[in-house]
Amino acid sequence: MTVRRNVIGGLIGAGLMAKLGRGFGAGSARQTAVADKAARFTEFASGLAEPRGLLFDPDGTLFVAEQRSGTIARIGVDGKAVRIAEGLSSPHDLARDYEGHLYVAETGAARVSKVARSGSVSTYIENLEAPVDLDFAPDGQLWVCELTGNVRAFSTPAKSRTVVRLAGPHGLAFTKSGAVFINDWRGNRVVRLDPGGAPQPFADVAGPVGLAFGRSGDLYVAQPQAHRVTRIQPDGTRHIFAADLNEPRDPAFDGAGNLYLAETLAGRILKYAGAF
């Protein structure tokens, strides 16, 4: 198991820091990006085919979508992967309902698929436009991000509403209190929906893909093209959590609060142990 240290300070030049520090309003202290102490990780799993869409079961089992091979892998606590479903077209993200059924944002097939315990795959929602992320809201509705712009909430496969439209939604997270945060990938920002469902600027983040809340209440956002993960405090202050990564995507937390991250082009899952 390899341990690596990301030397963040030497990777961020003055020009990039200036770009990261640009806020939504002049002189906004909330949007100043600073570097955390270099984050340490171990390699939890390797040999995966462009992993993304990390999802933990309550028992600690990690499920991963492998985009390039069109498979879903189940990874035990020992880091060993077992393929449980195959034949999908560019799977991007995973979700589980309260009964334990697994759902897949199958981007290449323009659908949300349902994976049975036997591994068989069936269509759950069809005729979507580039579905890339999905998650169940506290009320049980399935929210789907379509990269073409819509975030839709499905109460049944045939009944949905458009919650909000963004330039390119690519990742969403719900807080325990019911607040909703969404990555606007093309808009280079993270937004929070107000009580009326309107998007409010929360933080400017270049090309965000996937986000998750830690126990601290901080939000962790992966930026594949920027090769880093940004940590955002509740007041909007941003920190560079990890840098020099090979297209990081879709952070997720296990039951103990450890952070896991898909390093997509390296074909592996990284584990950051600690209180986040």
N, C-alpha and C positions, 0 to 999 in steps of 0.2 A: 504494500500500500504506500503510495508516494505522498510525501508531504511537500508542499510548495509554498513559497512566500511571494506575494505580489508586491513588488516595489513600486508603489503608486507615485511617490513624489517625483521620481525621475521620468515618469511617463507623461506628465501633464505639463505642457508648455504654457507660457504666458498667454499666447493667443487662444488656446483652447480654454483656459480658465476664464478668460474674458468672455468667451462665447457662452460658457456654462453659467456665468454669473449674470447674464442678461435677464432681467426680470420682466414681469408684465407691466410694471409701473416704474417710473424713474426713481432711482435710489431705493428700490425695494430690498431690504435686508433679508427678507424671507427667501429670496431666490439666489442668494450667494452660495455657490458650491465650494465645499472644502473637502480635503482628503482625510478620510479616517486613517487610523493606524492600519498598516498593511494587513489584509485579511489572510488567514491561514486556511487551507483546505486539505482534505485527503481525497484520493480518487476512490469513489464508492463503487462504481461499475464502469466497465469499458467494453469495447467491441460492439457498440451499438450503431445502428444505421441512421444517423442524423436524428438523435433523440430530441424530444420536445414534449410539451403537454404533461408535465409531471403531476401525479395524483396519488395521495396516500390513502390507504384504507385505515380504518380505526385500529387494526391489528398491527400496523407498521409496514405492511406490504406496499411497495411502490409500483405503480403502473406507469408505463411510458409508451408514448406513440413514437414509432420509428418511421419518419417521413419517407426516407429513400426506399426502404424495403416494403412499405405498406403493411407493417405488422404492429401488433401490440404486445409488449413484453411485461411480464410480471417479475419483479426483482425482490428477492427475499432480503432479510437483514444481513445475510452473508455476501450480498452484492452479486449473486449469481442470477442470470436472466433466463427466463423460460418464456418462449413465445406462446401466447394463448389465442391469438387470432391473426389471420393473414388475408391477403388479397384485397386490402383497402387501397384507395387511391389518394395518396398524399395526406395521411392523417395528421392533423395539427394539434388537437387538444382533446382532453378527456374530462368527463364528469361522472359522478355517481349519484343516483337518487337515494332517497331515504330507505329504500328496500334493497339497496346494494347492487342495482343494475348499472352496467357500464355503458356510457354513451360517448361517441366519437365525432368530433368535427372533421368530416371527411371532405376536405377542400376539393380534391380532384374530381369527386363524384357529385359535388354540389348538394350534399345532404348531411344530416345527422344520422349516424348509424347506431344500432343497439347491438351489443355483444352479449350473447347468452353465456352462461357458465360453461356450456359445452364448447364454446369458441365459435359457434355459428354467428354470422353477421347478417343483420336484416336492416332494411330502411325504416327509420323512425320518423324523420321529417325530410321531405324531398323538395326539389326546385328552389334551393337556396342560392344566394349569390356569394360565392367564395366564403363559406363559413370557416372561420379560423380559430374562434374561441367560444367556449360555452361554460356555463356554471348554473347551478341551481340557486335561486334566491331563497331567502328564509321562508317565503310563503309557498314554496314548492314549484314555482314556475321556472321553466328552463329558459335562460337568457342565452342568446346566440349573437355573436359579433360577425357581421358580414363585412368583409374588407372593402366592399364597394360603398359602404356608408351607413347601413342600418344596424342598430342594436334592437333586436326583437325579443319579446317575452312570449313564450308559448305556454298556455294553460293546458292545451292538448295539442297533439300533432297538427290538428286542423284549425286550431283557433289561436291566433296570435295578435299582438299589437306592436306597433313600432314605438319603442320607448324614447329613442333619440336618434338623430342622424349626425354623424361626424365625418370628417374627411377620410378617416381610415381606422375604424375601431379595431383594436388588436389586443385584447386582454381586459378582464374586468374582475373586480373583487368586491365582496360585500363585507361590511363590518357587522359585529354582533348587534349593534344598535339599528342596523338596516340601511346605513349610508352606502352609496354606490360610487365606486371609483372606476374610471374607464381610461385605458390608454387610447390616445388619438395618434396613431402611428404616423400618418401623413401630416398631421398638424403639429408634430413634435411637442406634444404636451400630454399631461395627465389632467383629466377633468373630474370634478365631483358633481353629481346631479343634485340640484336643490330639491326641496319638497315638491315642487311642481314638475320635476323632471327635466328642467333646463340645465344644460351643462355650464358649470362655473369653473374658470381656470383655477387649478390647484398648483401645478408646477410645470415649468417648461423643461422637457426632457427630449433629447434627440432620438427619434426612431424607437420608441418604447414598444417592447413585445413581451407580454406576460408581467404580472405583478402579484404580490402577495403581502399580507400583513404579518409582522412578527408579533410576539407577545408584548413587546414594548409599545405597540401601537404604531411603530414606524412602518412605512410602506417601502418595499423593495421592488425595484423595477429593472428588468433586464434590457440592455441596449445592444443588440447583436452587431450592428454596423459600427458602433463606437467601441465595441469589445470590452464593455464594462457593465457593472451593476451599480445603480444609484440607490442610496437610502434616503428617504424623505421623511422628515419629522412631521408631526401633526400640524405645526405652524407653517409648513411648506419649505423649511430650510433643507437644502440638499447636501448630501455627503457622497463622495466617491467611495463606495464600499469595497469594490474589487475592480481591477483593470487588467489589461493585457490578456484577455480571454479570447478563445476562438469561437466567436459567435455564441455568446451566452443567451439562454432563453428560459422562460417559464420557471421562476423560483417557486419553491414549495417548502413547507415546514412539516416535520414529523411531530409526533405527539410529545416529544421531549423538548421541542422548540429549536432543533437544529435546522439549518437552512441547506437545502439541496438545490442544485442548479444544473440544467442541461447545457453542456458545452458541445453544441450541435456538430460543428465541423471536426471536432476532435473525437466524436463518437463516444462520449463518456458522460458520467454523472459525477459532479463534485459535491462534497459534503463539507459544510462549514459548521463546526461544533461550537456551541456557545449560546449565550442568552441574547437573542436578537428581538 
